[in-house]
Amino acid sequence: MRGVLVHSSFMDEIRFNKDKALYHDPDYFQSIAGGFNNIGFGSTVASVSVGWSRSLRSFQMEKVRGPITSIDSVCTEEEALLVGYALFSPSYQDHIQEGIQESLNMHGARWIPAIICTDKAHFLNDTQSSQWAIAYFREDNLSMPLAWYERLSQPVNIFGDVLRFPMATRSCIVQARVAGVILSSNKGRK
């Protein structure tokens, strides 16, 4: 399903009126998609085999739809689905004075950090009591400019692997695997 971008120059915000995938790590999904993927027939000995392989897109959307992980419990999980606002700008990252690495090199690619917060306005006014986590996105897989993420008026669902990566006050990061705006987000919590 394609999302339709709605931009309001008056409010300088971006929103989608349909579910929209914004980011994915194709190498990750191709390595785990699995399933049967062939069909064959034999004539000498009677045999029939049928296979299937679910589409990568449907598998990605399944991951980004739920269940949602509470930001407070991210570091206790192996995988997490966060719902929040992705703030890539170093000026936002300065709010937490966390010593976030500008980028990481993982799996032969450059990954860039974003703060994922549940309430953007509250985060900017009171970092200490805000809920937030750090996620790294593979830079070459982002589907829109970084500044556009910060102008989204809707939260983004971000699924990824939780990596133990000690920082000043956080004991883990989320290695983003897929992200999108999901209008009918699963309300379940891990």
C-alpha positions as CSV (number, residue, x, y, z in Angstrom):
1,M,0.0,0.0,0.0
2,R,1.5,3.3,-1.0
3,G,1.4,6.3,1.4
4,V,0.4,9.6,0.1
5,L,2.5,12.5,1.3
6,V,0.6,15.5,2.4
7,H,2.6,18.7,3.0
8,S,1.3,21.8,4.5
9,S,3.5,24.8,3.9
10,F,1.5,26.8,6.4
11,M,2.4,24.5,9.3
12,D,5.7,23.3,7.7
13,E,4.9,19.7,8.6
14,I,4.7,16.5,6.7
15,R,2.2,13.7,7.2
16,F,0.9,10.7,5.3
17,N,-2.7,9.7,4.8
18,K,-1.9,6.0,4.3
19,D,0.6,3.5,5.7
20,K,4.0,4.3,4.3
21,A,7.3,2.4,4.6
22,L,10.1,5.0,5.0
23,Y,13.2,2.8,5.6
24,H,14.3,-0.8,5.3
25,D,17.5,-2.8,5.5
26,P,17.1,-5.1,2.5
27,D,20.2,-7.2,3.4
28,Y,18.6,-8.1,6.8
29,F,15.3,-9.1,5.3
30,Q,16.7,-11.1,2.5
31,S,18.7,-13.1,4.9
32,I,15.8,-14.0,7.2
33,A,12.7,-14.0,4.9
34,G,13.0,-17.8,4.4
35,G,10.1,-20.0,3.2
36,F,9.9,-22.4,0.3
37,N,10.7,-20.8,-3.0
38,N,10.5,-23.5,-5.7
39,I,8.2,-25.8,-7.5
40,G,9.2,-29.1,-9.1
41,F,7.9,-32.3,-10.6
42,G,9.6,-35.6,-11.2
43,S,8.7,-38.1,-13.9
44,T,10.9,-41.2,-13.1
45,V,9.7,-41.5,-9.5
46,A,6.4,-39.8,-8.7
47,S,7.2,-36.7,-6.8
48,V,5.8,-33.3,-6.5
49,S,7.1,-30.3,-4.6
50,V,5.5,-26.9,-4.1
51,G,7.1,-23.9,-2.5
52,W,6.3,-20.5,-1.4
53,S,8.1,-17.4,-0.3
54,R,6.3,-14.5,1.3
55,S,7.2,-11.1,-0.2
56,L,9.8,-9.1,1.5
57,R,7.5,-6.1,1.6
58,S,4.7,-8.0,3.5
59,F,7.3,-9.4,5.9
60,Q,8.7,-5.9,6.6
61,M,5.2,-4.5,7.2
62,E,4.4,-7.3,9.5
63,K,7.5,-6.4,11.6
64,V,6.6,-2.7,11.8
65,R,3.0,-3.3,12.8
66,G,3.6,-4.8,16.2
67,P,3.6,-5.7,19.0
68,I,5.0,-2.3,20.3
69,T,7.8,-2.3,22.9
70,S,7.8,0.3,25.6
71,I,10.8,2.6,25.3
72,D,11.5,1.9,29.0
73,S,11.9,-1.8,28.4
74,V,13.9,-1.7,25.1
75,C,17.2,-2.9,26.6
76,T,15.5,-6.0,28.0
77,E,14.5,-7.3,24.6
78,E,16.4,-8.9,21.6
79,E,14.2,-7.1,19.1
80,A,12.0,-4.0,19.6
81,L,9.3,-2.1,17.8
82,L,9.4,1.5,18.9
83,V,6.8,4.1,18.1
84,G,8.0,7.7,18.2
85,Y,9.6,10.6,16.4
86,A,13.0,10.1,14.8
87,L,15.2,13.1,15.5
88,F,18.4,12.9,13.4
89,S,19.8,16.5,13.9
90,P,22.8,16.9,16.1
91,S,21.1,19.8,17.8
92,Y,18.5,17.4,19.2
93,Q,21.2,15.0,20.2
94,D,22.9,17.8,22.1
95,H,19.8,17.9,24.4
96,I,20.7,14.6,26.0
97,Q,24.5,15.2,26.3
98,E,24.9,11.5,25.7
99,G,28.1,11.4,23.7
100,I,26.3,9.8,20.7
101,Q,28.7,8.6,18.0
102,E,28.2,10.6,14.8
103,S,28.1,7.4,12.9
104,L,28.9,3.7,13.3
105,N,30.4,1.3,10.7
106,M,28.5,-2.0,10.9
107,H,28.2,-4.7,8.3
108,G,30.2,-2.8,5.8
109,A,27.9,0.3,5.9
110,R,27.6,3.6,7.6
111,W,24.8,3.8,10.2
112,I,23.7,7.2,11.6
113,P,22.0,7.9,15.0
114,A,18.5,9.2,15.7
115,I,16.8,9.9,19.0
116,I,13.5,8.2,19.1
117,C,11.1,10.0,21.5
118,T,7.5,9.5,22.3
119,D,6.7,13.2,22.5
120,K,8.8,15.6,20.5
121,A,7.7,18.8,22.3
122,H,8.1,17.3,25.7
123,F,11.5,16.0,24.8
124,L,12.8,19.5,23.8
125,N,11.4,21.1,27.0
126,D,12.3,18.4,29.5
127,T,14.9,15.8,28.4
128,Q,15.3,14.3,31.8
129,S,11.7,13.1,32.2
130,S,11.1,12.3,28.5
131,Q,11.0,8.7,27.2
132,W,13.6,8.2,24.5
133,A,15.9,5.6,23.0
134,I,18.8,5.7,20.4
135,A,18.4,4.0,17.1
136,Y,21.0,3.7,14.3
137,F,19.8,3.7,10.6
138,R,21.8,2.5,7.7
139,E,22.4,5.7,5.8
140,D,22.2,4.4,2.3
141,N,18.7,2.9,2.9
142,L,16.9,6.1,4.0
143,S,14.1,6.9,1.6
144,M,13.8,10.6,2.3
145,P,16.0,13.5,3.5
146,L,16.8,13.4,7.3
147,A,15.2,16.8,7.8
148,W,11.9,15.4,6.6
149,Y,11.8,12.9,9.5
150,E,11.8,15.7,12.0
151,R,9.0,17.5,10.2
152,L,6.7,14.4,10.3
153,S,3.6,15.2,12.4
154,Q,3.0,11.5,12.9
155,P,5.0,9.0,14.9
156,V,7.1,6.4,13.1
157,N,7.1,2.7,13.9
158,I,10.7,1.5,14.0
159,F,11.6,-2.2,14.2
160,G,15.1,-3.4,14.9
161,D,17.6,-5.5,16.8
162,V,18.6,-4.4,20.2
163,L,22.4,-4.3,20.6
164,R,24.1,-3.9,23.9
165,F,26.2,-0.9,23.3
166,P,26.9,1.0,26.5
167,M,26.8,4.7,26.4
168,A,26.7,7.3,29.2
169,T,23.2,6.6,30.4
170,R,21.9,4.0,28.0
171,S,22.9,0.4,27.9
172,C,21.7,-0.4,24.4
173,I,20.9,0.9,21.0
174,V,18.3,-0.2,18.4
175,Q,19.8,-1.2,15.0
176,A,16.9,-0.1,12.8
177,R,15.7,-2.7,10.2
178,V,12.5,-1.2,9.0
179,A,10.5,1.9,9.7
180,G,7.2,3.4,8.5
181,V,4.2,5.5,9.3
182,I,1.4,3.1,10.3
183,L,-1.9,4.8,10.8
184,S,-3.5,1.9,12.6
185,S,-0.6,1.1,15.0
186,N,-1.0,-2.0,17.1
187,K,-1.9,-1.0,20.6
188,G,-0.2,-4.0,22.2
189,R,2.9,-3.6,24.3
190,K,5.7,-6.0,25.1
